């Protein structure tokens, strides 16, 4: 498997923390606050769940207030805008997308899959084409924090499932979406 303990430590998390995360602009319809709510609920259940949130936007202060009000400031890292999100993705156990707006296709989710991370996506837009339920991740009804919490809670206590889903996610990203080849081709244009 992939060793990503170093990446976790770089963000100040322990090796046995269960890291969930997301990448995207901070806008109301992206609903990153749903992930913060889910983490707060899971911590109340006694699970060592922490969050990495990469992105920026006017909504950031509201998200930080939400984490503070939920008492989980120490368990949520706001990473700001990142030119290269791979270090953040490498530190995650599971990639989450909480958007309620129709996303055409999430490159961040594909990149997470290509790095062997299971994805949990709100069931909007192109999500259904990317996620094969229980194979490489899970879909949940947009803005249903209860469902999101339940899925993440199951994954947080089932490391073998996370690894299996991640391996399938990587295989699907490469075979179905030729994602790593596309990225390699693109990078080759800029020596």
C-alpha positions as CSV (number, residue, x, y, z in Angstrom):
1,X,0.0,0.0,0.0
2,X,0.9,3.7,-0.1
3,X,2.6,5.1,3.0
4,X,1.1,8.4,3.7
5,X,2.0,8.8,7.3
6,X,4.5,11.6,6.4
7,X,1.8,13.6,4.7
8,X,-0.5,13.4,7.7
9,X,2.3,14.5,10.1
10,X,3.0,17.5,7.8
11,X,-0.6,18.7,8.5
12,X,-0.3,18.0,12.2
13,X,-2.4,14.9,12.3
14,X,-1.5,11.6,14.0
15,X,-0.9,8.4,12.0
16,X,-4.1,6.8,13.4
17,X,-6.4,9.7,12.6
18,X,-9.0,9.1,9.9
19,X,-8.5,12.0,7.5
20,X,-11.4,13.1,5.3
21,X,-11.0,16.0,3.0
22,X,-12.2,18.2,0.2
23,X,-10.8,20.6,-2.4
24,X,-12.7,23.5,-4.0
25,X,-13.6,27.1,-3.9
26,X,-15.4,28.2,-0.8
27,X,-18.9,29.0,-2.0
28,X,-22.3,28.5,-0.4
29,X,-23.3,25.8,-2.9
30,X,-20.1,23.8,-2.3
31,X,-21.4,23.1,1.2
32,X,-18.0,22.4,2.8
33,X,-19.9,23.1,6.1
34,X,-21.6,19.8,5.6
35,X,-18.2,18.1,6.0
36,X,-17.5,20.1,9.1
37,X,-20.9,19.0,10.6
38,X,-20.2,15.4,9.7
39,X,-16.7,15.5,11.4
40,X,-18.2,17.1,14.5
41,X,-20.9,14.3,14.7
42,X,-18.3,11.5,14.2
43,X,-16.0,13.0,16.9
44,X,-19.0,13.0,19.2
45,X,-19.3,9.3,18.5
46,X,-15.8,8.9,19.7
47,X,-14.2,8.4,16.3
48,X,-10.8,10.0,15.5
49,X,-11.9,11.8,12.4
50,X,-10.2,14.9,11.2
51,X,-10.6,17.1,8.1
52,X,-8.4,18.8,5.5
53,X,-10.1,21.5,3.6
54,X,-8.2,23.1,0.6
55,X,-9.5,26.1,-1.2
56,X,-10.3,29.7,-0.6
57,X,-13.1,32.3,-1.0
58,X,-15.2,34.7,0.9
59,X,-17.0,31.9,2.7
60,X,-13.9,30.8,4.6
61,X,-14.5,32.8,7.7
62,X,-18.0,31.3,8.0
63,X,-16.6,27.8,7.8
64,X,-13.9,28.6,10.4
65,X,-16.6,30.0,12.7
66,X,-18.7,26.8,12.1
67,X,-15.7,24.6,13.1
68,X,-15.1,26.7,16.2
69,X,-18.8,26.7,17.2
70,X,-18.8,22.9,16.9
71,X,-15.7,22.7,19.1
72,X,-13.5,21.0,16.4
73,X,-11.1,23.8,15.4
74,X,-8.2,21.5,16.3
75,X,-9.5,18.7,14.1
76,X,-10.0,20.8,10.9
77,X,-7.1,22.2,8.8
78,X,-7.9,25.0,6.4
79,X,-5.1,24.8,3.8
80,X,-6.0,27.8,1.7
81,X,-5.6,27.7,-2.1
82,X,-3.1,25.2,-3.2
83,X,-1.5,25.1,-6.7
84,X,-0.8,21.4,-6.2
85,X,-3.4,19.6,-4.1
86,X,-1.6,16.2,-4.3
87,X,0.1,16.5,-0.8
88,X,-3.4,17.2,0.7
89,X,-4.9,14.3,-1.3
90,X,-2.1,12.0,-0.2
91,X,-2.8,12.7,3.5
92,X,-6.5,11.8,3.1
93,X,-8.1,8.4,3.7
94,X,-11.3,9.5,1.9
95,X,-12.0,12.4,-0.5
96,X,-15.4,14.1,-0.1
97,X,-17.4,16.4,-2.3
98,X,-20.4,18.0,-0.7
99,X,-21.6,20.3,-3.5
100,X,-25.3,20.9,-4.0
101,X,-24.8,22.6,-7.3
102,X,-24.3,20.5,-10.5
103,X,-20.6,19.9,-11.0
104,X,-19.8,18.9,-14.5
105,X,-17.0,16.7,-13.5
106,X,-14.7,17.0,-10.5
107,X,-11.0,16.9,-11.4
108,X,-10.1,16.9,-7.7
109,X,-12.2,13.8,-7.3
110,X,-10.6,12.1,-10.3
111,X,-7.1,13.1,-9.0
112,X,-8.0,11.6,-5.6
113,X,-9.1,8.4,-7.3
114,X,-5.9,8.3,-9.4
115,X,-4.0,8.5,-6.1
116,X,-5.9,5.5,-4.7
117,X,-8.4,7.3,-2.5
118,X,-12.1,6.3,-2.2
119,X,-14.5,9.1,-3.0
120,X,-17.7,10.1,-1.3
121,X,-19.7,12.5,-3.4
122,X,-23.0,14.2,-3.2
123,X,-25.3,12.7,-5.9
124,X,-25.3,15.7,-8.3
125,X,-24.1,16.2,-11.9
126,X,-21.4,13.9,-13.1
127,X,-20.9,12.1,-9.7
128,X,-22.9,9.1,-10.8
129,X,-20.6,8.5,-13.7
130,X,-17.5,8.5,-11.4
131,X,-18.7,6.5,-8.4
132,X,-19.7,2.9,-8.5
133,X,-21.5,2.5,-5.2
134,X,-19.5,0.3,-2.8
135,X,-16.8,-0.3,-5.4
136,X,-14.7,2.9,-5.5
137,X,-16.7,5.0,-3.1
138,X,-20.3,6.1,-2.2
139,X,-22.9,8.6,-3.3
140,X,-25.2,10.4,-0.8
141,X,-28.1,12.7,-1.3
142,X,-26.9,16.3,-1.6
143,X,-27.1,18.2,1.7
144,X,-28.0,15.0,3.7
145,X,-25.4,15.3,6.5
146,X,-26.9,12.3,8.3
147,X,-26.2,10.0,5.3
148,X,-22.7,11.6,4.8
149,X,-21.9,11.0,8.5
150,X,-23.1,7.4,8.3
151,X,-21.0,6.6,5.3
152,X,-17.9,8.2,6.7
153,X,-18.5,6.6,10.1
154,X,-18.6,3.1,8.5
155,X,-15.4,3.8,6.6
156,X,-13.6,5.2,9.6
157,X,-13.8,1.8,11.3
158,X,-13.1,-0.4,8.3
159,X,-9.5,0.1,7.1
160,X,-9.6,-2.9,4.7
161,X,-12.7,-1.5,3.0
162,X,-10.9,1.9,2.6
163,X,-7.9,0.2,1.0
164,X,-10.1,-2.0,-1.3
165,X,-12.2,1.0,-2.4
166,X,-9.0,3.0,-3.0
167,X,-7.4,0.4,-5.2
168,X,-10.6,0.2,-7.3
169,X,-10.8,4.0,-7.4
170,X,-7.3,4.1,-8.8
171,X,-8.0,1.3,-11.3
172,X,-11.2,3.1,-12.5
173,X,-9.5,6.5,-12.8
174,X,-6.8,5.0,-15.0
175,X,-8.8,2.6,-17.1
176,X,-12.1,4.4,-17.4
177,X,-10.9,8.0,-17.4
178,X,-7.3,7.5,-18.5
179,X,-6.7,10.2,-15.9
180,X,-3.0,9.7,-15.1
181,X,-2.2,9.4,-18.8
182,X,-4.0,12.6,-19.5
183,X,-2.1,14.3,-16.6
184,X,1.2,12.9,-17.9
185,X,0.4,14.1,-21.4
186,X,-0.4,17.5,-20.1
187,X,2.8,17.8,-18.0
188,X,4.8,16.7,-21.0
189,X,3.8,19.8,-22.8
190,X,5.6,21.9,-20.1
191,X,9.1,20.5,-19.7
